[in-house]
Amino acid sequence: QKTVPEEVAASSDEERPKLALSLTITSATRSLMMFTVEYRLTIANRSNAALRDLTVSGQLASAQKGAPNAASLAAGQAMEDIERIGPQQSHTIKGILQLPMNEVRALRQGSTPVFIPLLHVTLEGAGARASTTSFVIGTRSATSQTRLHPIALDGPPGGIADLRADQIRPFAPNEPA
């Protein structure tokens, strides 16, 4: 007869880590070969217990019309291993992720080719299953604080100013009353 360790047997929704992620794009460039973003990711532990042995990986992808845009867990690049984030504390990591331009799927906005970068962040911790949070990256809208514009591909390669990352909230259908 197998015995289950007490820590695993006692797990419940209340004891699951509550995390808040915030992603800032500090710079971005597009060359003929690569789309590159430099980022700052803050992971806030909103739980009353410490998070330990956290592995953070990221995947930069291009949104595609009519195709699944979910992260591929095996395709992520290691961002950082974090030994511990205490209760109600946060940890910030900085780095660079790249997406080869041959993986960019151009969409059309009128006659302009554009693309919509996605950054998928996967977190795994000791005794916890992997969870992925996705962000859409785009240029700020002059008319709306909540809207992002895709990145135009018809201009020359170089730096892309004023990019913002917004977390993609999972679809939650209305619960019955």
QUILINVEN-V344925 format. One record per helix or strand of 3 or more residues. SS is the DSSP state (alpha for helix, beta for strand). FROM is the first residue (numbers start at 1). LEN is the number of residues. If there is no record, write none. Layout:
<<SS/FROM/LEN> <SS/FROM/LEN>>
This chain:
<<alpha/6/4> <beta/19/12> <beta/34/12> <beta/51/12> <alpha/73/3> <beta/77/9> <beta/90/11> <alpha/101/3> <beta/107/3> <beta/112/4> <beta/117/9> <beta/128/13> <beta/163/5>>
